[in-house]
Amino acid sequence: MTHFRLFFLVFSDFHFENYKIQMLNSLSRILLSSILLFSVLSTEKQNFTRDSAPITDDPWDLDGPCQKYVEKFAMVQSDMVACATNWSIPPKVCTNCFQNYINFKQYEYETKNLNNVYSLDNRTCTQVIYDNYLLSYSSDISTALTSNIWEKSRCDSCITFDWKFAENKTTPRVIERTIVFQNYLYEWRNCIVNYTSFDAEIIDHSLSNASKICNLCKTPFDELYGYYWKIYTTPDVDFCVDVETTMNDTIHLWDDVWKCAEKQDRNRDLFGIMITFGTLVLLTALFYAASYIQGGGQTRNLVRYSRLSDPRGQRSRLLSSGMSDADLVHRVPLPTTSTQVYNIPIHQTR
């Protein structure tokens, strides 16, 4: 209050009145701007609600009666895209966006059954949306959401649906192994929280030293990892990407951030590598020893053809690269007997 009194004493009444006028003008402008902004946001919210998508009034739009269904379809598609993007690091679409996926597939079903709504040229809106043009952006986006996001994430390995499109009563069902994994995960996380409390300083100190949680929460972590590894190595059984990325991040947190990986385990890994390398060396030595014994223990003499002298005489002539097939024919002289011998190629007489 003392500062305000000094302020009033320093300034004159004239300046004070001007100051009040300026403040009122500023407040008026702020209030007017807030009202305009609220009106714009309210209008946008009204325009982008699923049940009030505007219908185009363009008289030249041949597909005007179908436009509202396209705009509603765009809403559910954009909701699915937004959810997938928000849960992309790490990717956890299956367990966090399944309701958006249900809404998207439900309205996709409805757009594929618009057989009672027609465009101005008497085509059904289903034909207009999916088959009437060279490109169907709605169909391409739907395919991308279904194939590239939901199916590539292997969401069916974690959650399935009892589809009831006609009644609009589709219900999700989480697979049992996903629930078991989450229970193990929550048990381990609860152990971390219980031994670190909610004090930020204590948490930071405990997690930096990590000796406390590494010792006290090792059993829940081993149970979590053991169950995950059991499912991971079972043939024809899989987890969705949500579970895999969660487990990978958990392992990195446990091993790399908190340094809870036991030195004994690391030494065991190094010992295993050394045993494997030694076994390979031993097998190689046994192979060559067996080959030496089987050969009678004699040292093999390798012939170095580069040090041999050039062949001479008739064989040299026969091996000459410049000879033809006609040169290979050698006339055998007639013997003293009356038996006639025909000309025979040398290579056929051997």
Secondary structure, DSSP 8 states (H G I E B T S, - for coil): -HHHHHHHHHS-HHHHHHHHHHHHHHHHHHHHHHHHHHHHHHHHHHHTSGGG------TT-TTGGGHHHHHHHHHHHHHHHHHHHHTBTTB-HHHHSHHHHHHHHHHHHHHTT--S-B-TTS-BHHHHHHTSSS--HHHHHHHIIIIIIIITTTGGGTEEEE--TTTT--EEEE-HHHHHHHHHHHHHHHHHHHTT-S-HHHHHHHHHH-HHHHHHSHHHHHHHHHHHHHHHTSTT----HHHHHHHHHHHHIIIIIS--S-HHHHHHHHHHHHHHHHHHHHHHHHHHHHHHHHTTT-------GGGS----HHHHHHT-TT--TGGGEE-----SSS-----EEGGG--
